[in-house]
Amino acid sequence: MKVLLTGNKGLLGTGITPFLKDRFDVVGLDIDEWDITDRESGEAIIARERPDALINCAAMTDVDGCEDRKELAEKVNSGGAAILAGICNRYNVKLIHISTDYVFDGTKGLPYNEEDAPNPLSFYGKTKLWGEQHVLAKAPLSIIIRGQWLYGDGGEHFISKVVKAAGERGSIQVVDDQRGSPTYAKDIAGPLAVLIEKGEPGIYHVSNSGSCTWYELAREVFSVLRMDVQVAPISSQTLNRKAVRPAYSVFDTKKVRDATGIVMRSWQEALREYLRKGPTPE
Ligand SMILES: NC(=O)c1ccc[n+]([C@@H]2O[C@H](COP(=O)([O-])OP(=O)(O)OC[C@H]3O[C@@H](n4cnc5c(N)ncnc54)[C@H](OP(=O)(O)O)[C@@H]3O)[C@@H](O)[C@H]2O)c1
């Protein structure tokens, strides 16, 4: 099977590509080769490559930046997804589109399943939800994978940032009122590969199992690394970031487990593997 992947130099693209290559003929392209907002070049690339499937990892993911650059955020996350869906539908290419837990408002208090109504709090979340809606409307046979709290080797993320900050300052403050499931980007590859091959169309929630707050995650990181760092819990209000994040965005992952037979490992186990081989602060 030939699989095209957009945004391949990003965190998720970097994490999943080596594993997908064991199974598929993968062609990865980043923004300099394929800007997903450019309909003509997208059409030309699909016509040239004739893939069986397209994984869209391209997105504007700077959550606070999306509040400042709304036009660009909408163009990439919503408009780009719509363009890809239209092309995939015309060329009979199976689209696997990546979305986010930030489509939820975090008030449910129980793990979110795929039937729960989205209600994004941030402009990033809104644009990602619009992207999902375009995908389902224009290419109804598509698969949407919602991920969350990703880390891995492909760039900056929470873990690389706290390790770097702690190394510089010896003490850090971390929010303790947002709960989710840290997810090793490469762990998305297993279920994604099965869904490409035999997944029913629709939305799937994929994350490592268990949950924690960002504060608890930071504590676990320093404990595994045996770093003596003072970590102080603070509230989101104190941090006062531009975009509001959901207080609780843990996923119910039963649907993907039933569909793929894959039981996602715990966030602690995945984190230990990642840290054992050495985090990659930028
Ligand atoms: N990171 C997380 O914690 C997280 C959580 C939930 C869901 N997700 C979703 O997972 C997917 C992948 O995210 P990620 O964490 O891998 O983000 P990322 O590291 O920012 O990667 C996104 C990639 O897309 C590229 N890109 C931006 N605009 C583009 C355009 N117009 N055309 C083509 N490529 C473009 C970026 O290039 P530049 O770097 O040059 O801009 C980057 O290489 C996204 O859909 C995101 O919403 C991520």
The ligand as an SDF file (V2000), in Angstrom:
LIG
                    3D

 48 52  0  0  0  0  0  0  0  0999 V2000
    1.2770   17.9850   19.7340 N   0  0  0  0  0  0  0  0  0  0  0  0
    0.2250   17.5990   20.4220 C   0  0  0  0  0  0  0  0  0  0  0  0
    0.2690   17.5000   21.6580 O   0  0  0  0  0  0  0  0  0  0  0  0
   -1.0490   17.2600   19.7090 C   0  0  0  0  0  0  0  0  0  0  0  0
   -2.1520   16.8960   20.5080 C   0  0  0  0  0  0  0  0  0  0  0  0
   -3.3490   16.5300   19.8640 C   0  0  0  0  0  0  0  0  0  0  0  0
   -3.4280   16.5480   18.4940 C   0  0  0  0  0  0  0  0  0  0  0  0
   -2.3660   16.9260   17.7490 N   0  0  0  0  0  0  0  0  0  0  0  0
   -2.5350   16.9450   16.2910 C   0  0  0  0  0  0  0  0  0  0  0  0
   -1.5770   16.1050   15.7160 O   0  0  0  0  0  0  0  0  0  0  0  0
   -1.2590   16.5770   14.4060 C   0  0  0  0  0  0  0  0  0  0  0  0
    0.2430   16.6780   14.2830 C   0  0  0  0  0  0  0  0  0  0  0  0
    0.6930   17.6150   15.2480 O   0  0  0  0  0  0  0  0  0  0  0  0
    2.2140   17.7290   15.7020 P   0  0  0  0  0  0  0  0  0  0  0  0
    2.2270   17.7400   17.1830 O   0  0  0  0  0  0  0  0  0  0  0  0
    3.0490   16.7720   14.9510 O   0  0  0  0  0  0  0  0  0  0  0  0
    2.4930   19.2250   15.2260 O   0  0  0  0  0  0  0  0  0  0  0  0
    3.8220   19.8690   14.6380 P   0  0  0  0  0  0  0  0  0  0  0  0
    5.0160   19.2800   15.2990 O   0  0  0  0  0  0  0  0  0  0  0  0
    3.6060   21.3340   14.7170 O   0  0  0  0  0  0  0  0  0  0  0  0
    3.8060   19.3810   13.1310 O   0  0  0  0  0  0  0  0  0  0  0  0
    2.9470   19.9300   12.1780 C   0  0  0  0  0  0  0  0  0  0  0  0
    3.6830   20.0140   10.8800 C   0  0  0  0  0  0  0  0  0  0  0  0
    2.8190   20.6080    9.9280 O   0  0  0  0  0  0  0  0  0  0  0  0
    3.5630   21.5700    9.2050 C   0  0  0  0  0  0  0  0  0  0  0  0
    2.6760   22.5530    8.6080 N   0  0  0  0  0  0  0  0  0  0  0  0
    2.1750   23.6950    9.1330 C   0  0  0  0  0  0  0  0  0  0  0  0
    1.4060   24.3300    8.2320 N   0  0  0  0  0  0  0  0  0  0  0  0
    1.4170   23.5700    7.1140 C   0  0  0  0  0  0  0  0  0  0  0  0
    0.8420   23.6940    5.8280 C   0  0  0  0  0  0  0  0  0  0  0  0
    0.0830   24.7560    5.4970 N   0  0  0  0  0  0  0  0  0  0  0  0
    1.0750   22.7290    4.9190 N   0  0  0  0  0  0  0  0  0  0  0  0
    1.8530   21.6750    5.2260 C   0  0  0  0  0  0  0  0  0  0  0  0
    2.4380   21.4950    6.4020 N   0  0  0  0  0  0  0  0  0  0  0  0
    2.2230   22.4400    7.3530 C   0  0  0  0  0  0  0  0  0  0  0  0
    4.4910   22.1590   10.2280 C   0  0  0  0  0  0  0  0  0  0  0  0
    5.5370   22.8510    9.6130 O   0  0  0  0  0  0  0  0  0  0  0  0
    6.2080   24.0960   10.4080 P   0  0  0  0  0  0  0  0  0  0  0  0
    6.7860   23.5170   11.6540 O   0  0  0  0  0  0  0  0  0  0  0  0
    7.2040   24.6070    9.4410 O   0  0  0  0  0  0  0  0  0  0  0  0
    5.0790   25.0340   10.7040 O   0  0  0  0  0  0  0  0  0  0  0  0
    4.9340   20.9050   10.9680 C   0  0  0  0  0  0  0  0  0  0  0  0
    6.0050   20.2640   10.3050 O   0  0  0  0  0  0  0  0  0  0  0  0
   -1.9980   17.8990   14.2450 C   0  0  0  0  0  0  0  0  0  0  0  0
   -3.1780   17.6810   13.5400 O   0  0  0  0  0  0  0  0  0  0  0  0
   -2.3200   18.3000   15.6710 C   0  0  0  0  0  0  0  0  0  0  0  0
   -3.4690   19.1080   15.7090 O   0  0  0  0  0  0  0  0  0  0  0  0
   -1.1740   17.2790   18.3180 C   0  0  0  0  0  0  0  0  0  0  0  0
  1  2  1  0
  2  3  2  0
  2  4  1  0
  4  5  1  0
  4 48  2  0
  5  6  2  0
  6  7  1  0
  7  8  2  0
  8  9  1  0
  8 48  1  0
  9 10  1  0
  9 46  1  0
 10 11  1  0
 11 12  1  0
 11 44  1  0
 12 13  1  0
 13 14  1  0
 14 15  2  0
 14 16  1  0
 14 17  1  0
 17 18  1  0
 18 19  2  0
 18 20  1  0
 18 21  1  0
 21 22  1  0
 22 23  1  0
 23 24  1  0
 23 42  1  0
 24 25  1  0
 25 26  1  0
 25 36  1  0
 26 27  1  0
 26 35  1  0
 27 28  2  0
 28 29  1  0
 29 30  1  0
 29 35  2  0
 30 31  1  0
 30 32  2  0
 32 33  1  0
 33 34  2  0
 34 35  1  0
 36 37  1  0
 36 42  1  0
 37 38  1  0
 38 39  2  0
 38 40  1  0
 38 41  1  0
 42 43  1  0
 44 45  1  0
 44 46  1  0
 46 47  1  0
M  CHG  2   8   1  16  -1
M  END
$$$$
